[in-house]
Amino acid sequence: MRAREAGPFPRAVLDALDAAADRPVFEHGTRLVTGAAMLDLVARVAAGLRAEGLGPGDGVALLLGVHPEAFATILAAHAVGARVVGVRPGLPDAQVRHLLGLDVAAVVTDSGTAHVPRADTARAPRALTVDALRAAHPGTGPLRLAGRPADVARLIHTSGSTGTPKACAQTYAALTAGWAARPGAWPPAIRDLAPRLRRHLVFGTLSSQVMFEYAVLAIAAGGTAVVADDPALPGAITRHRATGSVITVPRLAKLVAAQRRDPADLSTLRALVVSGSPLTPDRHREALEVLGPVVFHGYGQTETGMISMATPADPPGSVGVPPPAVAVEVRDARGAPVPPGVDGELFVRTPAQAVAYWADPERSAEVFADGWVRTRDLGRRDAEGRLHLTGRTRDVVIVNANLHYAGPIERVLAEHPDVAEAYVVAVPDDDTGEAVHAFVVPTAGRPPDPAALRALVTARLGAACAPARVTAIAEPPLAPSGKPDKRLLSTPHVRRKP
């Protein structure tokens, strides 16, 4: 089934599948799915959704694993013009109920026995399965694309690290303007990255904006999305002969440590796209030294999509130069732009950014204004235009009524040779109101000396920023998104370093 007529998203993705024809675009175990077979699967699921009366403006939630049918179902739901709500595995039932309550008409699962918490609404969405939908006959002729430019195409929820995840609303116009499936729109860093994704690992959930879009990029670049049912590294790379993967900072740190202890054969690896949180310059440099010129350091938000990306040729610690299609302003506390080299808050505009938080006008007004997205990230641009991230506006410790950002403290701590990762939180203090509590992951065999860490921070940032308490941990707790979740650091389940 071919999609030849001009149309909105996912037209560019369907065209990439059409161009692939008999080439495998998805690999799951011993199963290979060609571009033509994927197009047929998309058309069948779309016909099934239409037979259920679902179309433009209808909310369709997807609770699916990582497999070719999940990829096809995402595309099919967009083909009928639905508002797609992806639900990551591992979310608490309360968060799932909240997401299913976002005006959802139907829920698609892998099987009829999948656990679906009841939505926080009076009317429960109807339950559908991929197997039932794909049994529909797609008819003849090109696949009709029904997405309307101003309609919300998908709700991508944030990590939920500050509580209930926010649903970022992207329109069909925004998704159509996205770069992943359109080689002519690839920014310079993506043009460097794309050919390295010949065998690109996908895992976790295709409801992840990052996981889905880099799978699309791999296919558009002539590669194959390879499902890693066990994504543990380095095993997944060697087992699947992978050339590329998305990776979080904690997983990258584990891989670097493993390669130092007992190097695996990573000769097929060409690209690791670091996503989710920033790398310190030292950890960035170490990853390049141990793994070779394969580290791409991406920066973006759920609200914006990709903002910039550092290639292996960029200086460690930066997140690269934003492409021409992306506008970035570094502003001071009054909202005025600041010159290069000066820290401030980052405001951005991207072609595919969200327009609001769904059904949340108050928080939308705080972040989306006059076409700009307020990132709440702190950073600066250097003389060459590269972005450097320095912290978060709300990630602070207030000592003696003076505000101190956690990001700079974490970076100084991570510079110590005995510290692999550092995470700073505020704790109550009878004398100063709040004080710094540092959680550190030691480097192999060298537990850090708290006094030395305090002295380092004091010398660089002042005594108020020095950690009153230092706790060694084996690893940071993670949110379902794979990002470190600092809210959980003080809970009993965090593994202390023996």
C-alpha positions as CSV (number, residue, x, y, z in Angstrom):
1,M,0.0,0.0,0.0
2,R,1.6,3.3,-1.1
3,A,0.9,6.8,0.2
4,R,1.6,9.0,-2.9
5,E,-0.6,12.0,-2.4
6,A,0.7,15.1,-0.6
7,G,-0.4,15.3,2.9
8,P,0.4,15.9,6.5
9,F,2.4,13.8,9.0
10,P,3.2,10.9,8.7
11,R,3.5,11.4,4.9
12,A,7.3,11.7,5.0
13,V,7.7,8.5,7.1
14,L,5.4,6.6,4.7
15,D,7.5,7.9,1.8
16,A,10.6,6.6,3.5
17,L,9.0,3.2,4.0
18,D,7.9,3.2,0.3
19,A,11.4,4.0,-0.8
20,A,12.7,1.1,1.3
21,A,10.5,-1.3,-0.6
22,D,12.1,-4.8,-0.1
23,R,14.8,-3.6,2.3
24,P,14.4,-4.6,6.0
25,V,13.4,-1.5,8.1
26,F,12.6,-3.4,11.4
27,E,14.3,-6.4,12.9
28,H,12.8,-8.2,15.9
29,G,14.6,-11.4,16.7
30,T,14.6,-13.6,13.6
31,R,11.8,-11.5,12.1
32,L,12.6,-9.0,9.3
33,V,9.9,-6.5,8.2
34,T,10.5,-4.7,4.9
35,G,9.4,-1.2,4.1
36,A,6.6,-2.6,1.9
37,A,5.4,-5.0,4.6
38,M,5.4,-2.1,7.1
39,L,3.3,0.0,4.8
40,D,0.8,-2.8,4.4
41,L,0.7,-3.2,8.2
42,V,0.1,0.6,8.7
43,A,-2.7,0.5,6.2
44,R,-4.4,-2.5,7.9
45,V,-4.3,-0.9,11.4
46,A,-5.5,2.4,10.0
47,A,-8.5,0.6,8.3
48,G,-9.2,-1.1,11.7
49,L,-9.2,2.3,13.5
50,R,-11.5,3.8,10.9
51,A,-13.8,0.8,11.2
52,E,-14.0,1.6,15.0
53,G,-15.2,5.1,14.0
54,L,-11.9,6.8,15.0
55,G,-10.6,9.8,13.1
56,P,-9.6,13.4,13.3
57,G,-9.7,14.8,16.8
58,D,-10.2,11.5,18.6
59,G,-7.9,10.6,21.4
60,V,-6.2,7.2,21.0
61,A,-3.9,6.0,23.8
62,L,-1.2,3.4,23.0
63,L,0.0,0.9,25.6
64,L,2.4,-1.1,23.5
65,G,5.7,-2.9,23.6
66,V,8.6,-2.4,21.2
67,H,7.9,-4.3,18.0
68,P,7.0,-3.6,14.4
69,E,3.3,-3.6,15.1
70,A,3.8,-0.8,17.7
71,F,5.6,1.3,15.1
72,A,2.9,0.7,12.5
73,T,0.1,1.5,15.0
74,I,1.7,4.9,15.8
75,L,1.8,5.7,12.1
76,A,-1.7,4.4,11.5
77,A,-3.2,6.4,14.4
78,H,-1.7,9.5,12.9
79,A,-2.8,8.5,9.4
80,V,-6.5,8.7,10.5
81,G,-5.8,12.1,12.1
82,A,-6.2,10.9,15.8
83,R,-4.6,12.6,18.8
84,V,-2.1,10.0,19.9
85,V,-1.3,9.6,23.6
86,G,1.7,7.4,24.2
87,V,2.0,5.7,27.6
88,R,5.4,4.5,28.7
89,P,5.7,1.2,30.5
90,G,6.6,1.4,34.2
91,L,4.5,4.5,35.0
92,P,2.6,4.2,38.3
93,D,-1.1,3.4,37.9
94,A,-2.0,6.9,39.1
95,Q,-0.1,8.5,36.3
96,V,-1.5,6.1,33.7
97,R,-5.0,6.9,34.9
98,H,-4.3,10.6,34.5
99,L,-3.0,10.1,31.0
100,L,-6.0,8.0,30.0
101,G,-8.2,10.7,31.3
102,L,-7.0,13.2,28.7
103,D,-10.1,12.9,26.5
104,V,-9.2,9.5,25.3
105,A,-11.7,7.6,23.2
106,A,-9.8,4.3,22.8
107,V,-6.9,2.4,24.2
108,V,-4.8,0.1,22.0
109,T,-2.9,-2.7,23.7
110,D,-0.8,-5.7,22.6
111,S,-3.4,-8.2,24.0
112,G,-6.9,-8.2,25.5
113,T,-5.4,-9.3,28.9
114,A,-3.1,-6.3,29.3
115,H,-3.6,-4.4,32.6
116,V,-5.2,-1.0,31.8
117,P,-5.9,1.2,34.9
118,R,-9.3,2.9,34.8
119,A,-9.1,6.4,33.6
120,D,-9.8,9.4,35.9
121,T,-13.0,10.1,33.9
122,A,-16.6,9.0,34.2
123,R,-16.5,7.4,30.7
124,A,-13.8,4.7,30.2
125,P,-12.2,4.5,26.8
126,R,-12.9,1.4,24.8
127,A,-10.2,-1.2,24.7
128,L,-8.8,-2.4,21.4
129,T,-5.9,-4.7,20.4
130,V,-3.4,-4.5,17.7
131,D,-4.2,-8.0,16.5
132,A,-7.9,-7.1,16.1
133,L,-7.1,-3.9,14.3
134,R,-4.6,-5.4,11.8
135,A,-7.2,-7.9,10.7
136,A,-9.1,-5.2,8.8
137,H,-8.9,-5.0,5.0
138,P,-7.2,-1.8,3.9
139,G,-8.9,-1.5,0.6
140,T,-7.2,-0.3,-2.6
141,G,-5.5,2.9,-3.5
142,P,-3.2,5.2,-1.6
143,L,-3.5,5.5,2.2
144,R,-5.7,8.5,3.0
145,L,-4.1,10.9,5.5
146,A,-6.6,12.8,7.6
147,G,-4.5,14.9,10.0
148,R,-5.6,18.5,10.0
149,P,-2.7,21.1,10.4
150,A,-4.1,22.8,13.5
151,D,-5.3,19.7,15.3
152,V,-3.3,18.2,18.1
153,A,-1.4,15.2,16.7
154,R,0.1,13.8,19.8
155,L,0.5,14.3,23.5
156,I,4.0,13.5,24.6
157,H,4.2,13.5,28.4
158,T,7.2,14.9,30.3
159,S,9.2,12.6,32.6
160,G,7.1,13.4,35.7
161,S,10.2,14.0,37.8
162,T,8.4,16.9,39.4
163,G,5.1,15.0,40.0
164,T,2.3,14.4,37.5
165,P,3.7,14.3,34.0
166,K,2.6,17.2,31.8
167,A,1.2,16.4,28.3
168,C,2.9,18.5,25.6
169,A,0.5,19.1,22.7
170,Q,2.1,19.0,19.2
171,T,0.0,19.8,16.2
172,Y,0.0,18.0,12.8
173,A,1.6,21.1,11.4
174,A,4.5,20.8,13.9
175,L,5.0,17.1,13.2
176,T,4.9,17.7,9.5
177,A,7.7,20.3,10.0
178,G,9.8,17.7,11.9
179,W,13.2,16.8,10.4
180,A,13.6,13.0,11.1
181,A,12.1,11.6,7.9
182,R,13.2,14.4,5.6
183,P,16.9,14.2,4.6
184,G,16.7,17.7,3.0
185,A,15.8,19.2,6.4
186,W,18.5,17.4,8.4
187,P,20.7,19.8,10.5
188,P,24.5,19.4,10.0
189,A,24.9,17.2,13.2
190,I,22.1,14.9,12.0
191,R,23.7,14.6,8.6
192,D,26.8,13.4,10.4
193,L,24.8,11.0,12.6
194,A,22.3,9.5,10.2
195,P,24.6,7.3,8.1
196,R,25.9,5.8,11.3
197,L,22.5,4.3,12.2
198,R,22.7,1.3,9.9
199,R,21.6,-1.0,12.7
200,H,20.0,1.2,15.3
201,L,18.8,-0.3,18.6
202,V,15.3,0.5,19.8
203,F,14.1,-0.5,23.3
204,G,12.0,0.6,26.2
205,T,9.0,2.2,24.4
206,L,8.3,3.7,21.0
207,S,6.0,6.1,22.9
208,S,9.2,8.0,23.7
209,Q,9.6,11.0,21.4
210,V,13.4,10.3,21.2
211,M,13.1,6.6,20.6
212,F,10.5,7.0,17.9
213,E,12.2,9.8,16.0
214,Y,15.6,8.2,15.9
215,A,14.0,4.9,14.7
216,V,12.4,7.0,11.9
217,L,15.8,8.7,11.2
218,A,17.6,5.3,10.9
219,I,14.9,4.1,8.4
220,A,15.0,7.3,6.4
221,A,18.9,7.1,6.3
222,G,18.7,3.6,4.8
223,G,19.2,1.7,8.1
224,T,17.2,-0.8,10.2
225,A,15.6,-0.3,13.6
226,V,16.7,-3.3,15.6
227,V,14.6,-4.3,18.6
228,A,16.7,-5.0,21.7
229,D,14.5,-6.9,24.1
230,D,17.4,-6.9,26.6
231,P,19.0,-3.4,26.2
232,A,21.8,-3.9,28.7
233,L,25.1,-2.7,27.4
234,P,27.5,-3.6,26.1
235,G,25.8,-7.0,25.4
236,A,23.0,-5.5,23.2
237,I,25.6,-3.9,21.0
238,T,27.7,-7.0,20.5
239,R,24.7,-9.4,20.2
240,H,22.9,-7.3,17.6
241,R,26.0,-5.9,15.8
242,A,24.5,-2.5,16.5
243,T,26.0,0.6,15.0
244,G,23.9,3.1,17.0
245,S,21.8,3.6,20.0
246,V,20.2,6.3,22.2
247,I,21.7,6.3,25.7
248,T,21.1,8.2,29.0
249,V,24.0,9.6,31.1
250,P,23.8,6.9,33.8
251,R,23.8,4.1,31.2
252,L,26.8,5.8,29.4
253,A,28.7,5.9,32.7
254,K,28.1,2.2,33.3
255,L,29.2,1.4,29.8
256,V,32.4,3.4,30.1
257,A,33.2,1.7,33.5
258,A,32.5,-1.7,32.0
259,Q,34.8,-1.0,29.0
260,R,37.6,0.0,31.4
261,R,37.2,-3.2,33.5
262,D,36.6,-5.7,30.8
263,P,36.5,-4.3,27.2
264,A,33.9,-5.8,24.9
265,D,34.1,-5.8,21.1
266,L,32.4,-2.6,20.1
267,S,33.9,-2.5,16.7
268,T,30.5,-2.1,15.0
269,L,29.5,0.9,17.1
270,R,29.4,4.2,15.3
271,A,27.1,6.4,17.3
272,L,25.7,6.8,20.9
273,V,23.2,9.6,21.2
274,V,23.3,10.9,24.8
275,S,19.9,12.1,25.7
276,G,17.9,13.2,28.8
277,S,20.5,15.1,30.9
278,P,23.8,16.9,30.3
279,L,27.2,15.4,30.4
280,T,29.9,17.2,32.4
281,P,33.0,18.0,30.3
282,D,35.1,15.5,32.2
283,R,32.6,12.6,31.7
284,H,32.1,13.6,28.1
285,R,35.9,13.6,27.5
286,E,36.2,10.3,29.2
287,A,33.5,8.7,27.1
288,L,35.2,9.9,23.9
289,E,38.5,8.5,25.1
290,V,37.2,5.1,26.1
291,L,34.6,4.5,23.4
292,G,36.1,6.5,20.5
293,P,34.5,9.2,18.3
294,V,31.0,7.9,18.6
295,V,29.4,10.2,21.3
296,F,26.7,12.6,20.1
297,H,25.5,14.8,22.9
298,G,21.9,15.9,22.1
299,Y,20.0,18.6,23.8
300,G,16.2,19.0,23.6
301,Q,13.0,18.9,25.6
302,T,9.7,17.2,25.3
303,E,8.2,20.7,24.8
304,T,10.6,21.5,21.9
305,G,12.1,18.4,20.3
306,M,15.8,18.7,19.4
307,I,17.4,22.1,20.1
308,S,21.1,21.3,19.3
309,M,23.5,18.4,19.1
310,A,27.3,18.1,19.6
311,T,29.1,15.7,17.3
312,P,32.2,13.8,18.3
313,A,34.2,16.7,16.8
314,D,32.7,19.3,19.1
315,P,34.5,20.3,22.4
316,P,33.5,18.0,25.3
317,G,30.9,19.7,27.5
318,S,29.0,21.5,24.8
319,V,25.8,20.5,23.2
320,G,26.8,21.9,19.8
321,V,25.5,24.8,17.7
322,P,21.8,25.1,17.2
323,P,20.8,24.6,13.5
324,P,19.5,27.6,11.5
325,A,15.9,26.5,11.9
326,V,16.1,26.8,15.7
327,A,16.2,30.1,17.5
328,V,17.9,30.3,20.9
329,E,18.0,33.3,23.2
330,V,19.9,33.4,26.5
331,R,18.1,35.9,28.7
332,D,18.8,37.4,32.1
333,A,16.3,37.6,35.0
334,R,14.6,40.6,33.4
335,G,14.1,38.8,30.1
336,A,16.8,40.7,28.2
337,P,19.2,38.8,25.9
338,V,22.7,38.5,27.2
339,P,26.0,38.4,25.2
340,P,28.0,35.2,24.5
341,G,29.9,33.9,27.5
342,V,27.2,35.1,30.0
343,D,24.9,32.6,31.7
344,G,21.2,33.0,31.5
345,E,17.9,31.2,31.0
346,L,17.4,29.6,27.6
347,F,14.4,30.5,25.5
348,V,13.9,28.6,22.2
349,R,11.8,28.3,19.1
350,T,11.8,25.1,17.0
351,P,9.8,24.1,13.9
352,A,8.2,21.1,15.7
353,Q,7.7,22.5,19.2
354,A,4.5,21.9,21.2
355,V,1.9,24.6,21.4
356,A,0.8,24.1,25.0
357,Y,0.3,21.7,27.9
358,W,-3.0,19.9,27.2
359,A,-5.8,21.2,29.3
360,D,-3.5,23.2,31.5
361,P,-3.7,26.9,30.6
362,E,-1.9,28.1,33.8
363,R,1.3,26.1,33.3
364,S,1.1,26.6,29.5
365,A,1.2,30.4,30.1
366,E,4.4,30.0,32.2
367,V,6.3,28.1,29.4
368,F,4.7,29.0,26.0
369,A,4.6,32.7,25.1
370,D,4.9,34.7,21.9
371,G,6.1,31.7,20.0
372,W,8.9,31.0,22.4
373,V,9.4,28.1,24.8
374,R,10.8,28.9,28.2
375,T,13.1,25.9,28.8
376,R,13.9,26.7,32.5
377,D,17.4,25.6,31.6
378,L,20.4,27.7,32.4
379,G,23.3,28.0,29.9
380,R,25.5,30.2,27.7
381,R,26.7,30.4,24.2
382,D,30.4,30.6,23.5
383,A,32.1,32.7,20.8
384,E,31.6,30.0,18.2
385,G,27.8,29.8,19.0
386,R,27.9,26.5,20.8
387,L,25.6,26.0,23.7
388,H,26.8,25.0,27.2
389,L,24.2,23.9,29.8
390,T,24.9,25.0,33.4
391,G,21.8,24.1,35.4
392,R,18.0,24.3,35.9
393,T,16.2,27.4,37.2
394,R,14.2,25.5,39.8
395,D,17.0,23.2,40.9
396,V,18.2,25.3,43.7
397,V,19.3,25.3,47.3
398,I,18.5,28.4,49.4
399,V,21.2,29.0,52.0
400,N,20.8,32.0,54.4
401,A,18.1,33.3,52.0
402,N,20.6,33.3,49.1
403,L,19.8,31.1,46.0
404,H,22.4,28.7,44.7
405,Y,21.9,26.5,41.6
406,A,22.5,22.8,42.0
407,G,24.0,22.4,38.5
408,P,27.3,24.2,39.1
409,I,27.8,22.4,42.4
410,E,27.2,19.0,40.7
411,R,29.7,19.9,38.0
412,V,32.4,20.9,40.4
413,L,31.9,17.7,42.5
414,A,32.0,15.6,39.3
415,E,35.4,17.1,38.4
416,H,36.9,15.3,41.5
417,P,38.7,12.1,40.3
418,D,36.9,10.0,42.9
419,V,33.4,11.0,41.7
420,A,31.8,9.5,38.6
421,E,28.4,11.3,39.0
422,A,27.1,13.9,41.5
423,Y,23.5,14.9,42.4
424,V,22.7,17.8,44.7
425,V,19.5,18.3,46.7
426,A,18.4,20.8,49.3
427,V,17.9,19.6,52.9
428,P,16.5,21.5,55.9
429,D,19.0,23.1,58.1
430,D,18.4,24.7,61.5
431,D,21.1,27.4,61.0
432,T,20.9,28.3,57.3
433,G,17.3,27.3,56.3
434,E,18.6,24.8,53.7
435,A,21.9,23.2,53.0
436,V,23.5,21.1,50.3
437,H,23.2,17.3,50.4
438,A,25.4,15.7,47.8
439,F,24.8,12.1,46.5
440,V,27.9,10.9,44.7
441,V,28.6,7.7,42.7
442,P,32.3,6.9,43.4
443,T,34.7,5.9,40.6
444,A,35.8,2.3,40.9
445,G,37.7,1.5,44.1
446,R,38.1,5.1,45.3
447,P,35.4,6.3,47.8
448,P,35.5,10.1,48.0
449,D,36.6,12.0,51.0
450,P,33.8,14.3,52.1
451,A,36.2,16.8,53.4
452,A,38.1,17.0,50.1
453,L,34.8,17.5,48.2
454,R,33.8,20.3,50.6
455,A,37.2,22.0,50.1
456,L,36.9,21.7,46.3
457,V,33.4,23.2,46.2
458,T,34.4,25.9,48.8
459,A,37.4,27.0,46.7
460,R,35.4,27.2,43.5
461,L,31.9,28.3,44.6
462,G,32.1,29.5,48.2
463,A,31.3,27.9,51.5
464,A,27.6,28.2,51.2
465,C,27.7,25.7,48.3
466,A,29.8,23.2,50.1
467,P,27.9,20.0,50.9
468,A,26.9,19.7,54.5
469,R,26.3,16.0,53.9
470,V,27.8,13.6,51.4
471,T,26.3,10.2,50.7
472,A,27.9,7.7,48.4
473,I,25.4,5.7,46.3
474,A,25.9,2.8,43.9
475,E,23.7,4.5,41.3
476,P,21.0,7.2,41.1
477,P,17.3,6.2,41.2
478,L,15.8,6.5,37.8
479,A,12.4,7.7,36.6
480,P,10.5,5.6,34.1
481,S,12.0,7.8,31.4
482,G,15.5,6.6,32.3
483,K,16.5,9.9,33.7
484,P,18.0,10.3,37.2
485,D,15.1,11.2,39.6
486,K,16.5,13.4,42.3
487,R,13.2,13.4,44.2
488,L,13.9,9.8,45.2
489,L,17.4,10.3,46.4
490,S,16.5,10.5,50.1
491,T,14.2,7.4,50.0
492,P,15.3,4.2,51.6
493,H,15.4,2.2,48.4
494,V,18.4,4.1,47.0
495,R,21.4,1.8,47.1
496,R,24.2,3.2,49.2
497,K,27.7,2.4,48.1
498,P,29.1,-0.4,50.2
